[in-house]
Amino acid sequence: MSTEKFSTYDVLNTFFDEGSFQETDAFLKSVDGTAEAVTGFGSVDGIPVFAFVQNIDACGGAMSKAQAKKITKLYNAALKVGAPVVGFYDSVGGRLEQKNELLSAYGDILRKSAKLSGVVPQISVVLGNCLGTSALVAASADYIIMDKDAKLSADTTGKNASANDNLNSGVASFICEDAEACVNKAKMLLSYFPANNLEPAPAFETVPAYENPDKLPKYFADENSLLCVGGGFGEPVCTAFGRVNGYPVGIVVTKGGEIGADSAKKIAKHVYFCDAFSIPVITLVDADSFENIADASKLVSVYAGATTAKISVISGTAVGSVYIALAGATSGADMVYALPDAVVSPITPKAAAFILDDSIADAPVADQDKLADSFVKTNLGAVKAAEDGYIDDIVEPAELRDKLVAALDMLSSKRVSTLPKKHTTII
């Protein structure tokens, strides 16, 4: 279904449970009698949610004092009751005839959104044009879903505004085929979140893991529960939401090689969100290094500061700063597991072998690689790391789900007291 045929009330009726939507401030309009946005509340799969939709059919959905007042009142209500906010964006911009009053209106919305951040989940769904200051409002949400033909940019000319531009830069989290798909994606995303930072995430009916899994995290996630976030931005790292035995979890997957700046940004954003709403984080560790020290420092800070349940699984090689940041004591991981072939090393494993065993360099060149591999397996493998206390258990892939279910159940009552401070200074 195209965005042109998907009206404001089509959006609301598709988004909310049937018959649950209640419009707010229905009579609040601009001086010319237009209502550039519809606001209200209802339930989504039984969970209370607040939402607003810019009404492209009323003065092009342009931002105005009246629209801003509606939206800020909606934010206030969401803050009082602790319910998520979803905004649907499609407008021609702002009502410029309101001049500086319009800037004040934008400021009010941005201030309210910032106040809500970390208290209730916020999702922006961009169905059409969202340019200029409106884009700042949309981008203040935790996740952004875009119609493939939508535009989002602080530049009013539309520079780098396409859905693909925003996905590739890490701004957008999802691109959908049409408006209806965008609405359904928002509903799906909400199903992984608690209503606010004081409530637990909703549990679903327990379903079995994927049959004949071909790779992690399908070894442990409930079937059809994985929702990857952020597309190809920050590859080869993948961030996702999933469920384990019916309970929502955040998942970070490193896939070998180097963790670059974009990958570190992707991981940090995901872990920050999960921590804000006490969603457990499962990190699959397989990487050799960080692109730069700033990225390593950022992730050390993110993981060390996160108080939600954290479980690390060394699925491949965890080298030096990667192990420290994502799986070691510094990361604050509650449990650290390793697959049987995992390697934990202070430097690149082969280099460590040559440094720590002088006999390898003295051996014939044709035998050196074999000797180095043997050294790594014996001295840097999972068994040795477990014997030295650096991992809690060695787990076969087929047994990983049961281990995680038990660990998550044990950690469900985790409580951590932290030192009083405003925020970290490492960004």
Disulfide bonds with the S-S distance in Angstrom:
none
